[in-house]
Amino acid sequence: MNRSPVAQVRGVLADRVVVSTVLDPFLPLRALASYSGLSVRKLRDCLQGASHPLPSYKVGGKVLVRRSEFDTWIAAYRQRSDGRIDALVADVLRTVRAQMTP
C-alpha cells in the first residue's frame, strides 16, 4: 500500500489531520439550554425579543444557534458594578467600625 503524506511541518510528516474539537458548533435549543443555564422556554422567548432577539437559524422546523453568536448576544446582558455600591458598603463599614471603637 503506497500512502503519500498529506503535509510536512518542520520536518514532521503527517499522513492525516484530525480535528478533535468542534470550534463553533450550531446548538439546538436543548443543548443551548444546557450550555447557558437558561430554560428552553426562556430561549424561545429570547428568539422573539423585540429589541435584542437571539440570533438563530431555522432549518426545517429545527432552531439552531451558533455558540459564538450566543456568547456575543448574552454579553450585552452583563451586569457591572459602577462603584457606587462598593463606596456605599465601605461607608457603612466605616460607620459601624467607628461606633464599635471606644
Secondary structure, 3 states (H helix, E strand, C coil): CCCCCCEEECCEEECCCCCCCCCCCEEEHHHHHHHHCCCHHHHHHHHCCCCCCCCCEEECCEEEEEHHHHHHHHHCCCCCCCCHHHHHHHHHHHHHHHHHCC
